[in-house]
Amino acid sequence: MFYRILRAFLTLCLRIMYRRIEAPGLAGVPPQGGVLLVANHGNALMDPLLLLVLLSRPITFLAKHTLFPMPLVGFFLKRIGGLPVYRRQEAPGESAKNEATLDRCGSTLAGGGVVCLFPEGISHNQPRLQTLRTGAARIYCRAARDGAQPLTLIPAGINYESKRAFRSRVLLVFGRPIPASDIVTLEGERSGEGVAELTRRIEVALKELVPGLDTWEELAFLRDVRTIFLGRRSESLIEEAVSLKRFIQAYHYYRETDPATVSAIREQWECYRRQLRRFSLQDGWVDLSEAPVRAARFVLLSAVVILGVMPLALIGWVTHYPAYRICGEVERRANRSPDQSATFKLIAGILLFPLTYAILGALLAWRDGWKAALVGLALLPLCGWAALRVSEERRRLREGMRALTLAFTSRKAAEEIRRQRSGILDSVARLLREHPPEAAALR
């Protein structure tokens, strides 16, 4: 019962925090039988919470032992059956306790349960996979050796549009099961080789599901180049990921074969981005500056939506903004790592927003009675939604107004921006035309 209530509550929290959560391949996770989930780990507590929300089956998570004494995090970890992992750098001399954790994981899998772990062993802030530990392979070997039923090994790639931004999007790709039927035999014949081979297979599978770049700036560069080249802007992350993967593969190929041209294109892109920042524009609105009538329609539509929900939104801002602001301040002061930003905001929000509702409910009850308090508390989420909607529409309204301003008052600047974007497009097209990538490089 507690697990279901917790899952429903976290689903609400994450649906508020992220504008959209996309999970292709989720249907491929078996509804029954032992399942070992392995995923990349780039956003601290948000990674396991997303998996917990998306999968209907209860999941046993492995987490570093230092999280369990923490007041809120430790409470939830214990209630959902989390298991501690003792790392040498944090618990010298206690790594032997991991054997008990591995045994419990093996028992859970052999009994038809789901176990999830992050084989990188750390949460990090890089758009590529880190060196994998062997724990996942060791757990699989134990469970497959001791259990009577076959196990399924599923890789999951967790990709954030923007890890720190509120109301951004998440793409969580569940890959095909990793073949491992021969691993137990291999491990039995030569101790250690089965574990090493399965770790290698896990690494190969996970690399297919994450960008595999050195810096976030490279990812931003390739996303922009892809958008400019293909002209696609209103897409889901699933649609974007298919072609973006090929652009990343081509980037690796050209960075090795023609680094000078790649560097020149990146310089063009940086100049283009500086020009956009100068006018507080995004690439998607450059086209609207060429079509002022269409931009005016966008502005009018956003204005209508804002005016329609503004009364509720005003109440939502007054009641929700203090907690929202405090969450941001807590994250700014307490966080020391980019991969933990969303975690701090979520934990602060889980504490502060219910407290806000409790205070407002108590004030309404004291002033107008319990009936008024119940009605007010029922309306507060609607007001909060209206405030979110108006905030998002305000951004669109500002972008549309800037596009109109660019179209009517800064024609030379608009022409320069379009010229820079055309230059990027021409350079990419020339590179592909003169040096077509080998087919093997884009597999």
Beta strands, then each sheet from edge to edge (+ up, - down):
strand 1: 18-22
strand 2: 35-39
strand 3: 59-64
strand 4: 83-85
strand 5: 114-117
strand 6: 152-160
strand 7: 168-174
sheet 1: 1+ 7+ 6- 2- 5- 3- 4-
end
